[in-house]
Amino acid sequence: MVEAVGDGVSRLAVGDPVSVLPTFLQTEYGTYGDSVLMPADAVVARPADLAPEKAAAVWMAYLTAYGALVEPGRVRPRDHVLITAASGSVGLAAIQTSLCIGAVPIATTRSAGKKARLLEAGAAHVIVTDEEDVPDRVEEITGGEGVATALDPVAGPGVDTLAEAISPGVELLVYGALDPRPTPLPNAQSFPALSTRTYAVFEITTDPARLARGVAYVDSGLAGGMVDPVIDTTFDLADIADAHRYMEGNSQIGKIVVTVPH
């Protein structure tokens, strides 16, 4: 909720319900507080019927998925999309975004205990990587065609395995580094017809035109019910250390949201 606006800000007013976009580093503007200072261009209106907890869980995840799958226009209806570490908030947003496009989301998770939840979240198929071979399962699911794109926050040596599951001529997007080991050029010795690149949400949020398209896309999805952020649990700001311990345990499915009393 807007408590005050700076000089020259006319788009926002005191009392407006709003959300904050990921346009900055938290070393620039901190957000762990009862009141926070935000640049005006990082703030958007929050629909009155959208709960604050849901609003807090939207923008980082869905703008990341939008920039990876929608903005480039490479994913088409009936394409298969491989989404690794899919129980995270971006993975779940990518599942919903794939469904909006008409694509077929294939989710991966290390834990068999998360499989049912990912299927409930909309994944057409779930591969449990601790138990199943990813390239073999992708070949089975796609009839040998491979996936049209892969969205991966893990990186590390595992990109070699992902490369075996991707159709020739398409793209592996690496948007995180959950595996701290060096990331090789995937399957370099076999010279696959594969594009690999890193990706970050700032590609969208620091470009005003692309950001405007992304916000319009997510707002439309919220209004139509196609964007529905998954919240695993909430913590009071006073319990922020417990929230971080819970996140480090890697048992969550979806967002961990921190609330403040008003």
C-alpha positions as CSV (number, residue, x, y, z in Angstrom):
1,M,0.0,0.0,0.0
2,V,1.4,3.4,-1.0
3,E,2.2,5.5,2.1
4,A,3.8,8.4,0.4
5,V,5.0,9.5,-3.1
6,G,8.0,11.6,-4.2
7,D,8.1,14.8,-6.1
8,G,6.9,14.4,-9.7
9,V,5.2,11.1,-9.2
10,S,1.7,11.4,-10.7
11,R,0.8,7.8,-11.6
12,L,0.5,6.7,-8.0
13,A,-1.3,8.1,-5.0
14,V,-1.3,7.5,-1.3
15,G,-3.5,4.5,-0.5
16,D,-3.1,2.7,-3.8
17,P,-2.7,-1.0,-3.5
18,V,0.4,-1.9,-5.5
19,S,3.0,-4.6,-6.3
20,V,6.8,-4.2,-6.8
21,L,8.5,-5.4,-10.0
22,P,12.0,-7.0,-9.9
23,T,13.7,-4.1,-11.7
24,F,16.6,-3.6,-9.2
25,L,19.0,-5.4,-7.0
26,Q,18.2,-5.7,-3.3
27,T,21.6,-4.1,-2.6
28,E,20.1,-1.0,-4.2
29,Y,16.6,-1.1,-2.6
30,G,16.0,-3.4,0.4
31,T,12.5,-4.9,0.8
32,Y,12.8,-6.6,4.3
33,G,10.8,-4.0,6.3
34,D,7.5,-2.7,7.4
35,S,8.0,0.3,5.1
36,V,10.2,0.3,2.0
37,L,11.4,2.9,-0.5
38,M,10.9,1.9,-4.1
39,P,11.5,3.7,-7.5
40,A,8.2,4.6,-9.0
41,D,8.9,2.8,-12.2
42,A,9.2,-0.5,-10.2
43,V,5.7,-0.2,-8.9
44,V,2.5,-1.3,-10.6
45,A,-1.2,-1.3,-9.5
46,R,-2.4,-4.4,-7.7
47,P,-5.9,-5.5,-8.6
48,A,-8.3,-5.0,-5.7
49,D,-9.4,-8.6,-5.7
50,L,-5.9,-10.0,-5.6
51,A,-4.7,-10.9,-2.1
52,P,-1.5,-9.2,-1.0
53,E,0.2,-12.6,-0.5
54,K,-0.7,-13.6,-4.0
55,A,0.5,-10.3,-5.4
56,A,3.9,-10.7,-3.6
57,A,4.3,-14.1,-5.3
58,V,3.6,-13.0,-8.9
59,W,6.1,-10.8,-10.6
60,M,9.6,-12.3,-10.3
61,A,8.3,-15.7,-11.2
62,Y,6.0,-14.8,-14.0
63,L,8.1,-12.2,-15.7
64,T,10.9,-14.7,-15.7
65,A,8.7,-17.3,-17.4
66,Y,7.3,-14.7,-19.8
67,G,10.7,-13.5,-20.9
68,A,11.9,-17.1,-21.5
69,L,8.9,-18.6,-23.2
70,V,6.5,-15.9,-24.5
71,E,8.6,-12.8,-25.5
72,P,11.0,-14.6,-27.9
73,G,8.0,-16.3,-29.7
74,R,9.9,-19.5,-30.1
75,V,7.5,-21.7,-28.2
76,R,4.4,-22.7,-30.2
77,P,1.2,-24.7,-29.5
78,R,2.0,-28.4,-29.1
79,D,5.7,-27.8,-28.5
80,H,7.2,-29.7,-25.6
81,V,8.9,-27.6,-23.0
82,L,11.4,-29.1,-20.5
83,I,11.3,-27.3,-17.1
84,T,13.9,-28.4,-14.6
85,A,13.7,-27.9,-10.9
86,A,10.1,-27.3,-11.6
87,S,8.8,-27.1,-8.0
88,G,10.3,-23.6,-7.6
89,S,8.2,-20.6,-8.2
90,V,9.6,-19.9,-11.7
91,G,9.2,-23.6,-12.6
92,L,5.5,-23.5,-11.6
93,A,5.0,-20.2,-13.5
94,A,6.7,-21.8,-16.5
95,I,4.2,-24.7,-16.3
96,Q,1.3,-22.3,-16.3
97,T,2.8,-20.1,-19.1
98,S,3.4,-23.2,-21.3
99,L,-0.2,-24.1,-20.9
100,C,-1.3,-20.6,-21.8
101,I,0.7,-20.9,-25.1
102,G,-0.8,-24.4,-25.7
103,A,2.6,-26.1,-25.2
104,V,3.2,-29.3,-23.3
105,P,5.2,-28.8,-20.1
106,I,7.5,-31.6,-19.0
107,A,8.6,-31.0,-15.4
108,T,11.6,-32.5,-13.6
109,T,12.2,-32.9,-9.9
110,R,14.8,-34.9,-7.9
111,S,12.1,-36.0,-5.4
112,A,9.4,-38.5,-6.1
113,G,7.5,-36.9,-3.2
114,K,6.9,-33.8,-5.4
115,K,5.6,-35.6,-8.5
116,A,1.9,-35.6,-7.6
117,R,2.0,-31.9,-6.7
118,L,3.6,-31.0,-10.0
119,L,1.0,-33.0,-11.9
120,E,-1.7,-31.1,-9.9
121,A,0.0,-27.9,-10.9
122,G,-0.5,-28.6,-14.6
123,A,2.6,-30.5,-15.7
124,A,1.7,-32.9,-18.5
125,H,4.6,-35.2,-17.5
126,V,7.0,-35.3,-14.5
127,I,10.4,-36.9,-14.6
128,V,11.9,-37.8,-11.3
129,T,15.6,-37.4,-12.0
130,D,16.8,-39.5,-9.0
131,E,15.0,-42.5,-10.5
132,E,14.6,-41.9,-14.3
133,D,16.9,-41.1,-17.2
134,V,15.9,-37.7,-18.6
135,P,16.8,-38.2,-22.3
136,D,15.1,-41.6,-22.4
137,R,11.9,-40.3,-20.8
138,V,11.9,-37.2,-23.0
139,E,12.3,-39.4,-26.1
140,E,9.4,-41.6,-24.9
141,I,7.2,-38.6,-24.2
142,T,7.9,-36.7,-27.4
143,G,8.0,-39.7,-29.7
144,G,11.7,-39.1,-30.4
145,E,11.3,-35.4,-31.4
146,G,12.8,-34.0,-28.2
147,V,11.7,-30.8,-26.6
148,A,11.5,-27.4,-28.3
149,T,13.2,-25.6,-25.4
150,A,14.5,-26.3,-22.0
151,L,14.4,-23.8,-19.1
152,D,17.1,-24.7,-16.4
153,P,18.0,-23.0,-13.2
154,V,20.5,-25.7,-12.2
155,A,23.4,-25.4,-14.6
156,G,26.6,-27.4,-13.9
157,P,27.5,-30.6,-15.6
158,G,23.8,-31.6,-15.9
159,V,23.4,-29.4,-19.0
160,D,25.1,-32.3,-20.9
161,T,22.1,-34.5,-20.1
162,L,19.6,-31.8,-21.0
163,A,21.3,-31.3,-24.3
164,E,20.5,-34.9,-25.3
165,A,16.8,-34.2,-24.8
166,I,16.5,-31.1,-27.0
167,S,15.5,-31.0,-30.6
168,P,18.1,-29.9,-33.1
169,G,18.2,-26.1,-33.7
170,V,16.5,-25.0,-30.6
171,E,17.5,-23.5,-27.3
172,L,18.6,-24.3,-23.7
173,L,18.1,-21.3,-21.4
174,V,20.1,-21.4,-18.2
175,Y,18.7,-18.9,-15.7
176,G,20.3,-20.0,-12.4
177,A,23.2,-21.8,-10.9
178,L,21.8,-24.1,-8.2
179,D,24.7,-26.4,-9.0
180,P,27.9,-24.4,-8.2
181,R,30.2,-26.6,-10.3
182,P,31.4,-25.2,-13.7
183,T,28.9,-25.4,-16.5
184,P,30.4,-26.9,-19.7
185,L,29.4,-26.2,-23.3
186,P,26.7,-28.9,-23.6
187,N,27.8,-32.1,-25.5
188,A,30.5,-30.1,-27.2
189,Q,32.3,-33.2,-28.4
190,S,29.3,-34.2,-30.5
191,F,28.7,-30.7,-31.9
192,P,24.9,-30.7,-31.4
193,A,22.8,-28.2,-33.4
194,L,21.9,-26.5,-30.1
195,S,21.8,-22.9,-28.9
196,T,22.7,-22.4,-25.2
197,R,22.6,-19.1,-23.4
198,T,22.2,-17.6,-20.0
199,Y,19.0,-15.6,-19.2
200,A,17.9,-13.3,-16.4
201,V,14.6,-11.5,-15.7
202,F,16.5,-8.2,-15.9
203,E,16.5,-8.6,-19.7
204,I,12.8,-7.9,-19.5
205,T,12.6,-5.6,-16.5
206,T,15.3,-3.1,-17.6
207,D,13.8,-2.6,-21.0
208,P,10.7,-0.4,-20.8
209,A,9.0,-1.7,-23.9
210,R,9.6,-5.3,-23.0
211,L,8.6,-4.7,-19.4
212,A,5.3,-3.1,-20.5
213,R,4.5,-6.1,-22.7
214,G,5.3,-8.4,-19.8
215,V,3.2,-6.5,-17.3
216,A,0.3,-6.5,-19.8
217,Y,0.7,-10.3,-20.3
218,V,0.7,-11.1,-16.6
219,D,-2.1,-8.7,-15.8
220,S,-4.2,-10.4,-18.5
221,G,-3.4,-13.8,-17.0
222,L,-4.4,-12.6,-13.5
223,A,-7.7,-11.3,-14.8
224,G,-8.4,-14.5,-16.7
225,G,-7.3,-16.9,-14.0
226,M,-4.5,-18.3,-16.1
227,V,-1.9,-16.8,-13.8
228,D,-2.3,-18.2,-10.3
229,P,0.9,-18.1,-8.1
230,V,1.4,-21.0,-5.9
231,I,2.2,-20.2,-2.3
232,D,3.9,-22.9,-0.2
233,T,3.8,-21.1,3.2
234,T,4.0,-17.7,4.8
235,F,6.1,-16.3,7.6
236,D,5.8,-13.1,9.6
237,L,8.7,-10.7,9.1
238,A,9.7,-11.2,12.7
239,D,10.4,-14.8,11.8
240,I,12.5,-14.1,8.8
241,A,15.4,-16.3,9.9
242,D,13.0,-19.2,10.1
243,A,11.8,-18.4,6.6
244,H,15.4,-18.7,5.3
245,R,16.0,-21.9,7.1
246,Y,12.8,-23.3,5.6
247,M,13.9,-22.2,2.1
248,E,17.3,-23.8,2.6
249,G,15.6,-27.1,3.4
250,N,14.3,-27.3,-0.2
251,S,11.0,-28.9,0.7
252,Q,8.8,-26.1,-0.6
253,I,6.7,-26.1,-3.7
254,G,6.1,-22.6,-4.8
255,K,6.7,-19.3,-3.1
256,I,7.6,-18.5,0.5
257,V,5.9,-15.2,1.3
258,V,6.9,-12.9,4.2
259,T,4.1,-10.8,5.7
260,V,4.0,-7.7,7.8
261,P,1.2,-6.6,10.2
262,H,-0.8,-3.5,9.3
